[in-house]
Amino acid sequence: MPELVNTAVLNELFETFEHTAWRLETQRGYESDRQSDRYQRWARGDGYSAEGREKFLDGRRALAKQGKRVERVRVVDDPPTENQRYLLVGAPSTIAAGEDIRHLWRADADRLALPNADFWLFDSRTLALFHHEEGRTLGLELITDPAEVLKACQVRDAAWHFAVPYEEFAARVPSDV
């Protein structure tokens, strides 16, 4: 198994990247979401609130103000899992803070042969590959090998090309989401 670092290293990468941070999200659910009070309230039917995300959203606004792009593609099952529905209802607040979130049906991701692994790609130079086990993050593998980074860039280009902006995608998902 490769050497894994704690996800706290992402904070440093977000402070030091120069122009673009891009993420692929492929998991059907994330333990970190399910354990949050915000998720628990939403799952009980109390609606979604961005309360408690102010620091995160302020960070996204600050990056956008600096001209830095933060983008992600979320792979979504048909029908979406509960966790994917939660991420869909929370997306507008993150988008309003300056992040560009797009969505791709899992069938399309499979057709494109996208990997079933999450990662962040910073400035097309540093790959932060998540290692998950049943939605639980075990750690990150930091990769700077040009061949591996190039593969991630190719995945990014394919996913971004076929992914659909949030509003268009949300309109395709049943209204109970």
C-alpha positions as CSV (number, residue, x, y, z in Angstrom):
1,M,0.0,0.0,0.0
2,P,1.4,3.5,-0.8
3,E,2.2,6.0,1.8
4,L,-1.0,7.9,2.8
5,V,-1.2,11.3,4.4
6,N,-4.0,12.8,6.4
7,T,-6.6,14.8,4.5
8,A,-5.5,17.9,6.5
9,V,-2.8,18.2,3.8
10,L,-5.6,19.4,1.5
11,N,-5.7,22.7,3.5
12,E,-2.1,23.4,2.5
13,L,-2.7,22.5,-1.1
14,F,-5.6,24.9,-1.2
15,E,-3.4,27.6,0.2
16,T,-0.6,27.1,-2.2
17,F,-2.2,26.2,-5.6
18,E,-1.8,28.8,-8.3
19,H,-4.7,28.6,-10.7
20,T,-6.9,25.4,-10.7
21,A,-8.1,22.8,-8.2
22,W,-10.2,20.1,-9.8
23,R,-12.0,17.2,-8.1
24,L,-13.6,14.0,-9.3
25,E,-16.1,12.5,-6.8
26,T,-17.1,8.9,-7.4
27,Q,-18.3,7.5,-4.1
28,R,-21.9,6.6,-3.5
29,G,-21.6,8.1,-0.1
30,Y,-19.2,9.7,2.3
31,E,-18.9,8.8,6.0
32,S,-17.9,12.4,6.7
33,D,-21.2,13.6,5.4
34,R,-23.3,11.0,7.2
35,Q,-21.7,11.8,10.5
36,S,-22.4,15.6,10.3
37,D,-25.3,17.2,12.2
38,R,-26.3,19.0,9.0
39,Y,-26.7,15.6,7.2
40,Q,-28.6,14.1,10.1
41,R,-31.1,17.1,10.1
42,W,-31.5,16.8,6.3
43,A,-32.1,13.0,6.5
44,R,-34.8,13.6,9.2
45,G,-36.6,15.8,6.7
46,D,-35.7,19.1,8.3
47,G,-34.4,20.6,5.1
48,Y,-30.9,21.6,4.1
49,S,-29.0,24.5,5.7
50,A,-25.5,25.7,5.0
51,E,-25.1,26.7,8.6
52,G,-21.8,25.6,9.9
53,R,-20.1,25.7,6.5
54,E,-19.3,29.5,6.7
55,K,-15.5,29.0,6.9
56,F,-15.5,26.6,3.9
57,L,-17.7,28.9,1.8
58,D,-15.7,32.0,2.8
59,G,-12.6,30.1,1.6
60,R,-14.2,29.3,-1.8
61,R,-15.2,33.0,-2.1
62,A,-11.6,34.1,-1.3
63,L,-10.2,31.8,-4.0
64,A,-12.6,33.0,-6.6
65,K,-11.7,36.6,-5.7
66,Q,-8.1,35.8,-6.4
67,G,-9.0,34.4,-9.8
68,K,-8.4,30.8,-8.8
69,R,-10.8,28.2,-10.2
70,V,-12.2,25.4,-8.1
71,E,-14.2,22.8,-10.0
72,R,-15.5,19.3,-9.5
73,V,-17.5,16.6,-11.2
74,R,-19.7,14.4,-9.1
75,V,-20.6,11.0,-10.4
76,V,-24.2,10.2,-9.6
77,D,-26.2,6.9,-9.6
78,D,-29.6,6.6,-11.2
79,P,-31.5,6.9,-9.0
80,P,-29.2,8.9,-6.8
81,T,-28.2,7.4,-3.4
82,E,-29.3,9.3,-0.3
83,N,-25.8,10.8,0.1
84,Q,-25.8,11.9,-3.5
85,R,-29.2,13.6,-3.0
86,Y,-27.8,15.4,0.0
87,L,-24.8,16.6,-2.0
88,L,-27.2,17.8,-4.7
89,V,-29.3,19.9,-2.3
90,G,-26.1,21.4,-0.8
91,A,-24.5,22.3,-4.2
92,P,-26.1,25.7,-4.7
93,S,-24.5,27.3,-1.7
94,T,-21.0,26.0,-2.8
95,I,-21.7,27.2,-6.4
96,A,-22.8,30.6,-5.1
97,A,-19.4,30.8,-3.2
98,G,-17.6,30.4,-6.5
99,E,-17.0,26.7,-7.1
100,D,-18.2,25.2,-10.4
101,I,-19.9,21.8,-9.7
102,R,-21.0,19.6,-12.5
103,H,-22.6,16.2,-12.5
104,L,-22.2,13.0,-14.6
105,W,-24.4,9.9,-14.4
106,R,-22.5,6.8,-13.4
107,A,-23.5,5.1,-16.6
108,D,-21.8,7.8,-18.5
109,A,-18.7,7.7,-16.3
110,D,-18.5,3.9,-16.8
111,R,-18.9,4.4,-20.6
112,L,-16.0,6.9,-20.4
113,A,-14.0,4.3,-18.4
114,L,-13.4,6.9,-15.6
115,P,-11.7,5.5,-12.5
116,N,-13.8,4.7,-9.5
117,A,-11.5,6.7,-7.3
118,D,-11.8,10.3,-6.0
119,F,-9.0,12.8,-6.4
120,W,-8.1,16.4,-6.4
121,L,-5.8,17.7,-9.2
122,F,-3.9,20.9,-8.3
123,D,-2.5,23.1,-11.2
124,S,-2.2,19.9,-13.4
125,R,0.9,19.1,-11.3
126,T,-0.1,17.5,-8.1
127,L,-2.6,14.6,-7.7
128,A,-4.1,14.0,-4.3
129,L,-5.7,10.5,-4.7
130,F,-8.2,9.5,-2.1
131,H,-8.1,6.0,-0.7
132,H,-11.6,5.0,0.5
133,E,-13.2,2.0,2.1
134,E,-17.0,1.9,2.0
135,G,-17.1,5.7,1.8
136,R,-14.7,6.2,4.7
137,T,-11.5,8.1,3.8
138,L,-8.4,6.2,4.8
139,G,-6.0,8.9,3.6
140,L,-4.5,10.6,0.5
141,E,-1.7,9.5,-1.7
142,L,0.2,12.6,-3.1
143,I,1.5,12.0,-6.6
144,T,3.6,14.2,-8.7
145,D,4.9,11.6,-11.2
146,P,4.2,13.3,-14.6
147,A,2.8,10.1,-16.2
148,E,0.2,9.7,-13.4
149,V,-0.7,13.4,-13.3
150,L,-1.2,13.3,-17.1
151,K,-3.6,10.4,-16.7
152,A,-5.6,12.4,-14.1
153,C,-5.6,15.4,-16.6
154,Q,-7.0,13.1,-19.2
155,V,-9.7,11.9,-16.8
156,R,-10.5,15.5,-15.9
157,D,-10.8,16.5,-19.6
158,A,-13.2,13.7,-20.4
159,A,-15.3,14.1,-17.3
160,W,-15.5,17.9,-17.6
161,H,-16.5,17.6,-21.3
162,F,-19.5,15.3,-20.6
163,A,-20.5,16.6,-17.2
164,V,-23.6,18.8,-16.9
165,P,-23.8,22.0,-14.9
166,Y,-25.7,21.7,-11.6
167,E,-29.0,23.5,-12.6
168,E,-29.3,21.5,-15.8
169,F,-28.6,18.2,-14.0
170,A,-30.9,19.0,-11.1
171,A,-33.7,19.5,-13.5
172,R,-33.2,15.9,-14.7
173,V,-33.4,14.4,-11.2
174,P,-36.8,13.5,-9.7
175,S,-38.2,16.5,-7.8
176,D,-38.1,14.7,-4.4
177,V,-34.4,15.1,-4.3
